[in-house]
Amino acid sequence: MASPIIRMQQVHKRYGRNGVEVHALRGVDLAINNAEFVAVLGPSGSGKSTLMNIIGCLDLPDTGAYHLNGEDVTALTEDTLARVRNEAIGFIFQSFNLLPRTSALENVTTPMIYAGIGKQERQRRGQALLGNLGLADRMHHFPIQLSGGEQQRVAIARAVANHPRILLADEPTGNLDTTTGDEVMNILEALNQNDGVTVIVITHAPEVAGRAHRRLVMQDGTFKI
């Protein structure tokens, strides 16, 4: 049986805030297999965002082990971590996080620059991604000219531009109406089912979590059993 693409063992993370120590993660154990679709639920302050930051190599555990695709993340250099974030993991955020002064197409092609992909291939791939997401006639528009649903689709195209094996989505439907949010979830499901992308969704919404294969509930920095 293949090893999990994500494995955490007894991961702890603490932060100091205003002179007070916050124990954000308390001995988290987690295993996620390749091509799974997992939802992580929990109230604010339960540790969901900290968990996502560590899975996405934006932060490191204080103690415990985190292996990504069999590799010890804590042993990687900053340059290697940056490459992992750009090429192996795609990020989707509730607030879209698009570059405001660049077009939809430029937003999608930017991660490819850092991956060393040539301009012609960047343009071809970016146009294809936006076309597949129904944005062929919007690719030269700026984010302010796009609806919330269109911005989120641009964000998804950007997240998958470098063919990541893992997609992390933090409240991806949080700023969208029900119909548009459902369309976004359809896209994530298709990426999981058709392309074999491992999808991890952080959410407060039961209807979003219900689309996942597996649901994990966080409380007080660990998973409820």
N, C-alpha and C positions, 0 to 999 in steps of 0.2 A: 504494500500500500504506500502511495506517495506521501512524503512528509508534508505537513501543513505549510502553506506559503507564509503564514503569520503564526508565530508562536511566542507567547509571553509566559514567563514563569516567575511568580512572586515579585511582580513589578511594583515598586513604591515610588511616589513622587511627592515632594513637599515644596511649598512656596512660602516665602516670607512676604507678608503684606502688612504694612503699617506696624511693623514690629511684632506681628502675630504670625505664627507658623500655621499654614494650612496644609493638612495631609490630604492631597487631592486624590491619590491612588494608594490603596492599602492592600498590597499583596495580590495583585491581579494575575490570574491565570487565564490564558486565552489561546485557543487554536482555531484558525480559519483555513479551510482547504482552498486550493485553487478552484476558481469558477463558482464559488459560493456567493450567495446574495444574503447578507446579514444586516439586520437592523439592530441598532443600539438605542434603547429608550432609557428615560430616567428624568427626574426633576432637575431644575437648575441647581448647580452646585454638587451634583452627584458624581462628577468626574468624567463626563462624556467628552468634553472638549479637550481635556488633558489627555485622555486615552487617544483621541484622534490625532493630536499633535505628536504623540510618541509613535503611533502606527505610521504616520506620514513623515517621520524622521525630521520633524520640525523641532523636536525636543528629545531629550534622552532620559532614561530612568535614573533615579538616584541609586537604587539598588535593584537587583533582579536581572533577569536575562530577557533580551528581545532578539529573536532571530527572524530575519526577513529572507524568504527563499533560501533558508538554510545558513544564512550568513549572520554572524554576530554584529548587530548594528553598532553596539557600543565600542567596537574596535575599529570602526571606519574613520578615516580622516574627514575633515570638513569638506574638502574638494570632492571626495567620493560621496559623501552624504548629499551634497548639492546635485551631483549627477543622478543619484538615485531619485531625489525629489523631482527632477526634471524629466527623467526618462522612464522610471519604473512605476511611478505613482502619479495619478491625476487627481486634482482637487477641484471640487465644486462647492461654492459657498452660497449661503442664503442671500447675501448682498451682492452677488454676481462677481464683484471685484474686477470688472473690466477696466482697461485703460481708457479714460474718458476722451482723450484727444486723438485716438487712433480708430480706424474703421473696424468693423466686425472682422473683416479678413485679416487685417494687421494684428488684431488681438489673437486670432487663432494661430497665425504663423510665428508670432514672437517666441514661443517655447522652442520651436524648431531651429531658430537661430542659434540658441545656446546648445542645441544638440549637434550643431555643425552641418545641418542640412542645407544644400544649395538653394539659391533663390528660386530657380525654376521649379524645383521639386516642392519647395514650400508653397508656392502659389498654386500648383496643381493639387497638392494634398488639401490645402485650406479651402479651395473652391469646391472640391469634391465633398469635404465634410459639411460645409455649410449648405451645399445643394442637397445632400442627403437628409439634412434636418429642415428642409423647406425654406431655406433662407437665400436661395440663389439670387433673388432680386433685392436683397437687403445687405449684401456683403460689403458694399461701399458706404453704408450708413454708419454714423457714429452712435455710440450707446444711447445718448440722449434722444436719438430719433427712433429708438426701438422700444417696443412694449416690454413689460417685465418678462413675459414668456419668451419673447425673441432674445432678450438679453441672456436668459438662462440657457437657451439653446446654443448661443454663441459660447457661453462659458463651458458647456458640455463639449462642444467641438474643440475648444482650446484644451480642455482637460485630456482629451483622447488623441491629441495631435501627434504625440510621440509613441502611440501604441502602448500605453502602460498596461501592466498586468493587473494593477489594483486601482480602483476608483473610490476615492473617499468623498462622500457627499454630506455636508453639514447643513441640515435643515434645507434641502434643495427646493422644497415647495413652500417654504415659510412666508415668502413675500408674494405668493401667487394665488389667484382664485382657484376654486376647486377644479374646474375644467382644465385650466392650464397646468395646474399641479399634476393632474392625472396624465396629461400628455407627457410631461417631463418624466414621470415614473415609467410610462410606456417605453420611453427612449432608454432609460437605465435598464429596464428588463431586457430589451432587445440586445443591448451591449453585453449583458450577462449571458443570455441564452444563445445568441448567434455568434458572438465573438469570444466567448469564454473569459470575459473580464470579471475579476473578483470585485464585487460591489459591496461597500460598507456604507450604510446610511445612518447618520445620527439624526434622530427625530423625536419630537414630542407627540407626533400625530399617529394615533392608532391605525388610521386608514393607510398611512404610508408604510408603517411597520408591517401591516398585514400583507403587503406585496412581497416581502422577503421570504426566503426559505427558512430562516432561523431568526428568532428574536431573543435578544439578550437585554436584561434590565439591570441598570446600575443604580446603586443606592449607597451613599456614604463611602464612595471611592472603591467599591468592589461590586461584583455581580451577585444579584440575588439568586439563590438556588431554588 
